[in-house]
């Protein structure tokens, strides 16, 4: 059926009338997608360099995911956590087999995974009889939009307008080893956890160095504090390994997951190492929808696909292409200040506001994300072909060149 030019306007009018206006949306509504391509209501094609913010890691309309959904819907979608679930236990098993020994709490989102981790840390402090516990977090971090999530987030813009946030959180600058050591010394006997994204995403793709994370591991171990890694964005192949921590030489005590876990279906998880799996007792935390039959099956199938196809090798080969081209472009365009990241988790810091660049890319058929005010974030599906990767980079190069000329 041929789409009409008024389809988007109708969608926008209904949105403006009935949907709470909390997001600065781009003026497009998508109708369908195929792997690395999305199509709007007028069938215009776009190359997807966003993946729903690192969610649709397997691209759009993956046939194995569609078949898994069809088969599971025919059987069962939800019964509640009052009963055992074959699908949830299979998902928990494959998560533990591919991360570190421990147990899994299944929930619905990254924010809920963060909330579970926050409550676990607080419960751990209670069990250690620490009256005024301190959690160390990072400036420029992002850990979700619940009250605990924004309290852990090191961005002032996330804190304003909600009154007093939660106490007991100390912020240090990312990759500043001196600040990290000083914080542990200043709050000696009170630090119960250090939480960090291996690569800070929302503030503009800022990788933490191996040295910094290894120091964090040493300090948490020495102080009997928990090391919490937020792999909500970096997990499930985004950086070239299933989890970013795999390249560090150690595992965390707690890991939060979501986004790419469900291939677009909302699901999250918290993994807790064996040593701390009894901190949260029965009845101290829960969820209605977390680990439901459908979501668990989709997540299990997502991990199975990543393991059985050449997806991680594709991430690494496409990453080489992208970084090579972008760093060459950086040499040619002064507007580009830095290119950073790992795998297909890439940030391009520019010397002008990023939003107009993203808008111009969208006009030309490329979806990128503007974040951290002056950073273009690139997160294509892990299944992207080299053809569409290069086509998208061609569009981005043309747009950045336009903005470079306007600066003269």
Secondary structure, 3 states (H helix, E strand, C coil): CCCCCCHHHHHHHHHHHHCCCCCCCCCCCEEEEEECEEEECCCCEEEECCHHHHCCCCCECCHHHHHHHHHHHHHCCCCCCCCCCHHHHHHHHHHHHCCCCEEEEEECCHHHHHHHHHHHHHHHHHHCCCCCCEEEEEECCCCCCCHHHHHHCECHHHHCCCCCCCCCEEEECCCCHHHHHHHHHHCCCCEEEEEECCEECCCCCEECCHHHHHHHHHHHHHCCCEEEEECCCCCCCCCCCCCHHHHCCCCCCEEEECHHHHCCCCCEEEEEEHHHCCCCCCCCCCCCCCCCHHHHHHHHHHHHHHHHCCHHHHHHHHHHHHHHHHHHHHHHCCCEEEEEEECCEEEEEECCCCHHHHHHHHHCCEECEEECCCEEEECCCCCCCHHHHHHHHHHHHHHHHHHHHHCC
